[in-house]
Amino acid sequence: AQFSSLEQLNNVNENLNTLKLYQASINNAQAVSFIGKEIVSKGNSIQVTSGQPVACEFSLEADAKRVAVSIYDAAGNFVKDIQATALKAGSQSLSWDGKDLNGNAVSNGAYTFEVQAEGTGGEKLGVTTYSKGTVTGVTFEDGVTYLIVGRGKVAIGDVTQVKQGSASSAL
């Protein structure tokens, strides 16, 4: 009876592994449908193209008295700060004009941003930053599905929004 129970458990384990592989193949096939779609994901990447203003998108956990968005180039060098006051809790967006501290247009390419927020009582607020871009490919690494967006990749689990893409929004 013990051998029969052990054999049944082994069969259940094999069936679960087969089901896991089947589910992974379905998920991978569905990930391909993201190609050409614009996504919003957790992250802090932005892309400057032809000197156009860029939106730095983030979410505040509570109302903020002051917010500072710091922009950095691909090498991590500070480029510029954007300041704002009296922002409400929830989704926010501050526009960066694509210029450095001296008012000079920056080069096209990838940049990152950080957001620091001070609450109405002077406390530091939690902030979640978001990146936006058009998916150009999909890759599968170590059991994780990644969407290729510009020169980077985004874990599919970090995607918070998907909509029909536009050619001008690639990161």
C-alpha positions in Angstrom: 0.0 0.0 0.0 2.9 2.4 0.8 4.5 1.7 -2.6 1.2 2.4 -4.3 0.8 5.7 -2.5 4.4 6.6 -3.4 3.8 5.8 -7.1 0.6 7.9 -7.1 2.4 10.8 -5.6 5.2 10.5 -8.2 2.5 10.5 -10.9 0.8 13.6 -9.4 4.2 15.4 -9.3 4.9 14.5 -13.0 1.5 15.8 -14.0 2.0 19.0 -12.1 5.4 19.6 -13.8 3.7 19.0 -17.2 1.0 21.5 -16.3 3.6 24.0 -15.2 5.4 23.7 -18.5 2.1 24.0 -20.4 1.1 27.1 -18.5 4.6 28.7 -19.1 4.3 28.1 -22.8 0.8 29.8 -22.8 2.2 32.8 -20.9 5.1 33.1 -23.3 2.8 33.0 -26.3 0.6 35.7 -24.7 3.6 37.9 -24.0 4.3 38.1 -27.7 1.0 39.9 -28.1 2.5 42.9 -26.2 4.8 43.7 -29.2 3.8 47.1 -30.6 1.7 48.0 -27.5 2.6 50.9 -25.2 3.1 49.9 -21.6 3.4 51.6 -18.3 5.6 49.8 -15.8 7.2 50.3 -12.5 10.5 51.9 -13.2 12.2 55.3 -13.7 13.4 55.4 -17.3 12.6 58.2 -19.7 13.6 58.8 -23.3 14.5 62.2 -24.9 13.7 62.3 -28.6 14.2 65.4 -30.8 14.2 67.8 -27.8 10.5 67.0 -27.0 9.3 67.4 -23.4 9.2 64.2 -21.4 6.7 63.2 -18.7 8.1 61.9 -15.4 5.3 59.8 -14.0 4.9 58.7 -10.4 2.4 58.0 -7.6 2.4 59.7 -4.2 1.2 57.8 -1.1 -0.2 61.0 0.4 -0.6 64.7 -0.4 2.8 66.4 -0.8 3.9 69.9 0.2 7.0 69.7 -2.0 8.2 67.3 -4.7 11.6 67.2 -6.4 12.3 65.2 -9.5 16.0 64.7 -10.3 17.0 63.8 -13.8 20.2 61.7 -14.6 21.9 60.8 -17.9 22.7 57.2 -18.9 26.1 57.5 -17.0 24.3 58.5 -13.8 25.4 62.2 -14.0 23.0 64.7 -12.6 21.2 66.8 -15.3 18.5 68.8 -13.8 15.9 69.1 -11.0 12.2 69.8 -11.4 10.4 71.2 -8.4 6.6 71.2 -7.6 4.4 72.1 -4.7 1.0 71.1 -3.4 0.5 67.8 -5.3 -2.3 65.5 -4.3 -1.9 61.8 -3.4 -2.1 59.3 -6.3 -0.9 59.5 -9.9 1.1 62.6 -10.9 3.2 63.7 -13.9 5.8 66.4 -14.1 7.1 67.5 -17.5 10.8 67.8 -18.2 11.7 70.2 -21.0 14.7 68.1 -22.1 17.2 70.8 -21.1 20.0 70.7 -18.5 20.7 73.2 -15.6 22.1 75.8 -18.0 19.1 75.6 -20.4 20.9 73.7 -23.1 19.1 70.9 -24.9 20.3 67.5 -23.9 21.3 64.7 -26.3 18.7 62.2 -27.4 18.8 59.0 -25.4 17.9 57.3 -22.2 17.7 59.1 -18.9 16.5 58.1 -15.4 14.7 60.1 -12.8 14.2 60.0 -9.0 11.4 61.5 -7.0 11.6 62.8 -3.4 8.4 64.0 -1.8 7.7 65.8 1.5 4.3 65.4 3.1 2.2 68.2 4.5 3.7 67.6 7.9 7.3 67.6 6.7 7.5 63.8 6.6 9.2 61.9 3.7 6.6 60.3 1.5 6.7 57.0 -0.3 6.8 57.4 -4.1 6.4 54.8 -6.9 7.9 55.8 -10.3 6.7 54.6 -13.6 8.2 54.2 -17.1 6.4 54.3 -20.4 7.4 52.9 -23.7 6.5 50.7 -26.7 7.3 47.0 -26.6 9.5 45.9 -29.5 10.3 42.4 -28.4 10.1 39.6 -25.8 12.8 37.6 -24.2 12.7 34.7 -21.7 15.4 34.4 -19.1 15.7 32.1 -16.1 12.0 31.4 -16.1 11.0 35.2 -16.3 9.4 36.8 -19.2 10.8 40.3 -20.1 9.4 42.8 -22.6 12.0 44.7 -24.6 11.3 48.4 -24.4 13.9 50.6 -26.1 17.3 49.4 -24.9 16.0 47.9 -21.7 13.8 45.2 -20.6 10.8 45.1 -18.2 9.7 42.1 -16.2 6.1 41.3 -17.3 5.1 41.4 -13.7 6.1 45.0 -13.4 3.6 46.1 -16.1 0.7 48.2 -14.7 -1.0 49.3 -17.9 -1.1 48.3 -21.6 -2.6 50.3 -24.5 -2.4 50.4 -28.2 1.1 51.7 -29.1 2.3 54.7 -30.9 5.6 54.9 -32.9 6.8 58.0 -31.0 6.7 56.5 -27.5 9.6 54.0 -27.5 12.0 54.2 -24.5 
